[in-house]
Amino acid sequence: MPVFRFSNIRIAGISSVIPKQVIKTESYKGLFGSEDVDKFMQMTGISETRRTTEFQTASDMGYTAAQRLLSEKGIDKNDIGLLIFGTTSGDYRRPGSSFIVHKRLDLPVDCAVFDINLGCSSLVYGFQVAASMMQNSDIKKAILIVGDTAGKTTYPKDKASIMLVGETSVAILLEKTEEIEPVTGLLRSDGNGYRYLMVPAGGYRNLNASHEPEIYHDGIERTLHHSVMQGTSVFTFTITDVPKLIKDYWTLTQTSVDDYDCFAFHQANGLILQQIAKKLKIPVEKMPLTLSKFGNTSGASSALTLCDRYGNAPVEDINVMFNGFGVGLSWGVFSVKINTKDILPIIEDDSIFEEGIIRSASEL
């Protein structure tokens, strides 16, 4: 199995950015009815989410988060040797959004830059990739950005998803250190679930698919260009395979639930997290939730939750387990010690990279 082990690499900073626009879940009662919306809120724990404006992207928020890290941590941009962006919400089909952030941060040419096309597992996968590259190179500092704007590919009348998704981006600063602090990660994948979470059209297999709405197997109207989720299959996967992964990780690392101060898990929905916590006997106080005010914010949700819990907390070292699971299917886990002084409070920002809005050929 793909087990990753690192030493002398630490998380030196985490910054989270959310858009200013608040969408109250109750506002959907006129569209879906009070009974369905109340049932949704009870099951998921989501009372509101955040959404970007029309031209605001995950890279806009990712840039702001990364710039804030460089500024507040006093990092010379020329020391950044790696920039990875984990997202399924790219600014363009090509190039990758990481290159837009690279330009805006004015990072050096001597910097490896690329995207990872993953959703809710992008942080755990991105961390393993970044740490592996640092471990086997002279890169001393790296930035991992994770963010999605899933609301832009969710059909407005899709009651299974439109109330669920929130939008955010986070930036994580990794750096080499003289302190020997081993980090272990474990990743898994199952391509048999590729249809469980997908946007069927818009890629190169079905580029010119119809934009006409259809009624799907769950009785909900969507187009092929919008996201669709097989809810029952996803639920079964998350409450079965994810707990097994964590138990295998504990066996591998010879640790237990008592060895961790915080379980920063992907904020899928309240019912799923309750089931996972119950199976693993994780105390409620050790698994912070942010679903009620941010919704399901894809791969960035675990880091966003950390910033919500510890952004203004007293300074202390905490042992954090990160866990992500979703589209692919893919899922993973790693644990690392973080000082709370390196976890910045969440900020709101709606700024846009105006240069990136290309409306006609004359602008190229």
C-alpha positions as CSV (number, residue, x, y, z in Angstrom):
1,M,0.0,0.0,0.0
2,P,1.2,3.6,-0.7
3,V,2.7,4.6,2.7
4,F,4.7,7.8,2.9
5,R,7.2,8.7,5.5
6,F,9.0,12.0,5.9
7,S,11.3,13.7,8.3
8,N,12.5,17.2,8.8
9,I,9.4,18.7,7.0
10,R,6.8,20.7,8.9
11,I,3.7,22.8,8.3
12,A,4.8,26.3,9.0
13,G,1.6,28.1,8.3
14,I,-2.0,27.7,7.3
15,S,-4.2,30.5,5.8
16,S,-7.9,30.3,4.8
17,V,-10.0,32.7,2.7
18,I,-13.8,32.6,2.3
19,P,-15.9,34.7,0.0
20,K,-18.2,37.4,1.6
21,Q,-21.4,36.2,0.1
22,V,-23.5,34.2,2.7
23,I,-26.2,31.9,1.5
24,K,-28.7,30.9,4.2
25,T,-30.0,27.4,3.8
26,E,-33.5,28.5,4.9
27,S,-33.6,30.7,1.7
28,Y,-34.2,27.5,-0.3
29,K,-37.6,26.9,1.3
30,G,-39.4,28.8,-1.4
31,L,-37.8,26.5,-4.0
32,F,-37.7,23.1,-2.3
33,G,-40.3,23.5,0.5
34,S,-39.9,23.8,4.3
35,E,-40.1,20.1,5.0
36,D,-37.2,19.1,2.7
37,V,-35.0,22.0,3.7
38,D,-35.6,21.4,7.4
39,K,-34.8,17.7,6.9
40,F,-31.6,18.6,5.0
41,M,-30.5,21.0,7.7
42,Q,-31.1,18.3,10.4
43,M,-29.2,15.6,8.5
44,T,-26.2,17.7,7.3
45,G,-25.9,20.3,10.0
46,I,-25.6,23.1,7.4
47,S,-27.4,26.3,8.1
48,E,-25.4,28.5,5.7
49,T,-22.6,28.4,3.1
50,R,-20.3,30.9,1.4
51,R,-20.3,31.5,-2.4
52,T,-18.0,33.4,-4.8
53,T,-19.2,36.1,-7.1
54,E,-19.5,35.4,-10.9
55,F,-15.9,36.0,-11.9
56,Q,-14.2,35.1,-8.6
57,T,-12.3,31.8,-8.7
58,A,-10.6,29.4,-6.3
59,S,-7.3,30.8,-7.5
60,D,-8.3,34.3,-6.4
61,M,-8.9,33.1,-2.9
62,G,-5.8,30.9,-3.0
63,Y,-3.7,33.8,-4.1
64,T,-4.9,35.9,-1.2
65,A,-4.3,33.1,1.3
66,A,-0.8,32.5,0.0
67,Q,0.1,36.2,-0.2
68,R,-1.0,36.5,3.4
69,L,1.2,33.6,4.5
70,L,4.2,35.1,2.8
71,S,3.6,38.5,4.4
72,E,2.7,37.4,7.9
73,K,5.4,34.8,8.1
74,G,8.0,37.1,6.7
75,I,8.9,34.7,3.8
76,D,11.0,35.8,0.9
77,K,9.1,34.8,-2.2
78,N,12.4,33.8,-3.8
79,D,12.7,31.0,-1.3
80,I,9.6,29.2,-2.6
81,G,10.7,26.3,-4.7
82,L,7.4,24.5,-5.2
83,L,3.8,25.6,-5.7
84,I,1.0,23.0,-6.0
85,F,-2.7,23.8,-6.5
86,G,-5.2,21.0,-5.6
87,T,-8.5,21.8,-7.4
88,T,-11.3,20.6,-9.7
89,S,-12.3,24.2,-10.3
90,G,-9.6,25.6,-12.6
91,D,-9.7,29.1,-14.0
92,Y,-9.3,27.6,-17.5
93,R,-9.2,24.2,-19.1
94,R,-5.5,25.1,-19.5
95,P,-3.2,26.3,-18.1
96,G,-3.5,25.1,-14.6
97,S,-4.5,27.6,-11.9
98,S,-1.2,27.2,-10.1
99,F,0.5,29.2,-12.9
100,I,-1.9,32.1,-12.4
101,V,-1.0,32.1,-8.7
102,H,2.7,31.8,-9.6
103,K,2.4,34.9,-11.7
104,R,0.4,36.9,-9.2
105,L,2.8,36.1,-6.3
106,D,5.7,36.9,-8.6
107,L,7.5,33.7,-7.6
108,P,10.9,32.9,-9.1
109,V,11.3,30.9,-12.3
110,D,13.3,28.3,-10.3
111,C,10.0,27.0,-8.9
112,A,8.1,23.8,-9.8
113,V,4.5,24.5,-10.4
114,F,1.5,22.3,-11.3
115,D,-2.1,21.4,-10.4
116,I,-3.5,18.3,-8.8
117,N,-7.0,17.4,-10.3
118,L,-8.6,16.2,-7.1
119,G,-11.5,17.4,-5.0
120,C,-12.2,16.4,-1.4
121,S,-8.9,14.5,-1.0
122,S,-6.7,17.1,-2.6
123,L,-5.2,18.3,0.6
124,V,-4.0,14.9,1.8
125,Y,-2.8,13.9,-1.6
126,G,-1.2,17.3,-2.2
127,F,0.7,17.2,1.1
128,Q,2.2,13.8,0.3
129,V,3.3,15.0,-3.2
130,A,4.8,18.3,-1.8
131,A,6.6,16.6,1.0
132,S,8.0,13.8,-1.3
133,M,9.4,16.4,-3.7
134,M,10.9,18.4,-0.9
135,Q,12.4,15.3,0.7
136,N,14.2,14.4,-2.6
137,S,15.3,17.9,-3.7
138,D,16.9,21.1,-2.5
139,I,13.5,22.8,-2.1
140,K,13.4,24.4,1.3
141,K,9.9,25.9,1.2
142,A,6.7,25.1,-0.7
143,I,3.2,26.3,-0.9
144,L,0.2,24.0,-1.2
145,I,-3.0,25.6,-2.2
146,V,-6.3,23.8,-2.0
147,G,-9.7,25.2,-3.1
148,D,-12.8,24.7,-5.1
149,T,-15.9,26.6,-6.2
150,A,-18.2,23.7,-6.6
151,G,-21.3,25.9,-6.5
152,K,-20.5,27.0,-10.1
153,T,-21.0,23.5,-11.4
154,T,-24.1,22.6,-9.3
155,Y,-27.5,22.9,-10.9
156,P,-29.5,25.6,-9.1
157,K,-32.5,23.2,-8.7
158,D,-30.4,20.3,-7.5
159,K,-31.7,19.9,-3.9
160,A,-29.2,17.1,-3.2
161,S,-26.2,19.3,-3.7
162,I,-26.9,23.1,-4.0
163,M,-27.6,23.5,-0.3
164,L,-24.5,21.4,0.5
165,V,-21.6,23.0,-1.2
166,G,-19.6,25.9,0.1
167,E,-16.6,27.6,-1.4
168,T,-13.1,28.5,0.0
169,S,-9.4,28.2,-0.6
170,V,-6.6,27.6,1.8
171,A,-2.8,27.9,1.5
172,I,-0.3,25.8,3.5
173,L,3.3,26.6,3.9
174,L,5.7,23.7,4.1
175,E,9.3,24.1,5.1
176,K,12.3,21.9,5.9
177,T,13.5,22.0,9.5
178,E,16.4,20.7,11.6
179,E,13.9,19.2,14.0
180,I,13.5,15.5,13.4
181,E,9.7,15.1,13.5
182,P,8.6,12.0,11.4
183,V,5.4,12.3,9.4
184,T,3.5,9.3,8.0
185,G,0.8,9.3,5.4
186,L,-1.4,6.7,3.8
187,L,-3.4,7.0,0.5
188,R,-6.0,4.9,-1.2
189,S,-8.0,5.0,-4.5
190,D,-10.8,3.1,-6.2
191,G,-11.5,4.0,-9.8
192,N,-14.6,1.8,-9.7
193,G,-16.3,4.7,-8.1
194,Y,-15.5,7.2,-10.8
195,R,-19.2,7.8,-11.4
196,Y,-20.1,8.4,-7.8
197,L,-19.1,12.1,-8.0
198,M,-18.7,13.6,-11.4
199,V,-19.5,16.3,-13.9
200,P,-20.2,14.1,-17.0
201,A,-19.8,16.8,-19.7
202,G,-17.4,19.5,-20.6
203,G,-14.3,17.4,-20.7
204,Y,-12.8,16.0,-23.9
205,R,-14.8,12.8,-24.0
206,N,-18.1,14.6,-24.2
207,L,-17.1,18.1,-25.1
208,N,-20.3,19.1,-27.0
209,A,-22.9,17.5,-24.8
210,S,-26.4,19.0,-24.6
211,H,-27.0,21.8,-22.1
212,E,-30.7,20.8,-21.9
213,P,-31.8,19.7,-18.4
214,E,-32.8,16.1,-17.8
215,I,-34.4,14.2,-14.9
216,Y,-31.8,11.9,-13.3
217,H,-32.3,8.6,-11.6
218,D,-32.8,10.3,-8.2
219,G,-35.7,12.4,-9.7
220,I,-33.7,15.6,-9.7
221,E,-33.3,17.9,-12.7
222,R,-29.7,18.6,-14.0
223,T,-27.7,19.0,-17.1
224,L,-24.7,16.9,-18.1
225,H,-22.6,20.0,-17.4
226,H,-23.5,20.0,-13.7
227,S,-22.2,17.8,-10.9
228,V,-24.1,14.7,-10.0
229,M,-23.6,12.5,-6.9
230,Q,-24.7,9.0,-6.2
231,G,-25.6,9.7,-2.6
232,T,-26.1,6.1,-1.3
233,S,-22.9,4.9,-2.8
234,V,-20.9,7.8,-1.5
235,F,-22.4,7.4,2.0
236,T,-21.6,3.7,2.1
237,F,-18.0,4.4,0.9
238,T,-17.4,7.0,3.6
239,I,-18.7,5.2,6.6
240,T,-17.0,1.9,5.6
241,D,-13.7,2.6,3.8
242,V,-12.7,5.8,5.6
243,P,-12.9,4.3,9.2
244,K,-11.0,1.3,7.9
245,L,-8.3,3.5,6.6
246,I,-7.9,5.3,9.9
247,K,-7.8,2.0,11.8
248,D,-5.1,0.7,9.4
249,Y,-3.2,4.0,9.9
250,W,-3.3,3.6,13.7
251,T,-1.9,0.1,13.4
252,L,0.8,1.2,11.0
253,T,1.9,4.1,13.2
254,Q,1.2,2.3,16.5
255,T,-1.0,5.1,17.7
256,S,-4.6,5.4,18.9
257,V,-7.3,8.0,19.2
258,D,-5.7,9.2,22.4
259,D,-2.5,10.3,20.7
260,Y,-4.2,13.1,18.7
261,D,-5.4,16.5,19.9
262,C,-7.5,17.3,16.8
263,F,-9.1,15.3,14.0
264,A,-9.3,17.7,11.0
265,F,-11.6,15.6,8.8
266,H,-13.2,16.6,5.5
267,Q,-16.5,18.2,6.2
268,A,-18.7,16.0,4.1
269,N,-21.9,16.3,6.1
270,G,-22.9,16.0,9.7
271,L,-24.4,12.5,9.5
272,I,-21.3,11.1,7.8
273,L,-18.9,12.6,10.3
274,Q,-21.1,11.4,13.2
275,Q,-20.9,7.9,11.8
276,I,-17.2,8.0,11.3
277,A,-16.6,9.4,14.8
278,K,-18.8,6.8,16.4
279,K,-17.0,3.9,14.6
280,L,-13.6,5.3,15.6
281,K,-14.7,6.4,19.1
282,I,-13.4,9.9,18.5
283,P,-14.5,12.3,21.3
284,V,-16.8,15.1,20.0
285,E,-14.5,17.8,21.4
286,K,-11.6,16.4,19.3
287,M,-13.4,16.6,15.9
288,P,-14.3,20.2,15.2
289,L,-17.1,20.9,12.7
290,T,-17.6,23.9,10.5
291,L,-20.5,22.6,8.4
292,S,-23.1,24.8,10.0
293,K,-21.5,28.0,8.7
294,F,-19.4,27.0,5.7
295,G,-21.0,23.8,4.3
296,N,-19.0,21.2,2.4
297,T,-16.0,23.1,1.1
298,S,-14.3,20.2,-0.6
299,G,-10.5,19.5,-0.1
300,A,-9.9,22.7,1.8
301,S,-12.5,21.9,4.5
302,S,-10.1,20.3,7.0
303,A,-7.6,23.2,6.9
304,L,-10.5,25.7,7.0
305,T,-11.8,23.9,10.1
306,L,-8.4,24.1,11.8
307,C,-8.3,27.9,11.2
308,D,-11.8,28.2,12.6
309,R,-10.9,26.3,15.7
310,Y,-7.3,27.5,16.4
311,G,-7.0,30.8,14.4
312,N,-7.2,32.8,17.7
313,A,-6.3,30.1,20.1
314,P,-3.5,30.2,22.7
315,V,-0.1,29.2,21.5
316,E,0.6,25.4,21.8
317,D,1.8,22.4,19.9
318,I,-1.0,20.1,18.7
319,N,-1.0,16.7,17.0
320,V,-3.4,16.9,14.1
321,M,-4.8,14.1,12.0
322,F,-5.8,15.2,8.5
323,N,-8.3,13.1,6.5
324,G,-9.8,13.6,3.1
325,F,-12.1,11.5,1.0
326,G,-14.2,12.0,-2.2
327,V,-14.1,12.2,-6.0
328,G,-12.2,9.5,-7.8
329,L,-12.8,7.7,-5.5
330,S,-9.8,8.7,-3.4
331,W,-9.1,9.0,0.3
332,G,-6.1,9.5,2.6
333,V,-4.7,10.4,5.9
334,F,-1.6,11.9,7.5
335,S,-0.8,13.4,10.9
336,V,1.6,16.2,11.8
337,K,2.4,18.4,14.8
338,I,1.5,22.1,14.3
339,N,2.0,25.1,16.5
340,T,-1.2,27.1,16.8
341,K,0.7,30.3,16.2
342,D,1.1,29.1,12.6
343,I,-2.7,28.7,12.1
344,L,-4.1,32.1,11.0
345,P,-7.7,33.2,11.5
346,I,-10.1,33.0,8.6
347,I,-10.5,36.1,6.4
348,E,-13.2,37.2,3.9
349,D,-12.2,38.4,0.5
350,D,-14.0,39.0,-2.8
351,S,-11.1,40.3,-4.9
352,I,-10.8,39.2,-8.5
353,F,-7.8,38.9,-10.9
354,E,-9.3,41.2,-13.5
355,E,-6.6,40.5,-16.0
356,G,-7.7,36.9,-16.1
357,I,-11.2,37.7,-17.4
358,I,-10.9,37.3,-21.1
359,R,-14.0,38.3,-23.0
360,S,-12.8,38.4,-26.6
361,A,-9.9,37.4,-28.8
362,S,-8.8,41.1,-28.9
363,E,-7.7,40.8,-25.3
364,L,-5.2,38.0,-26.0
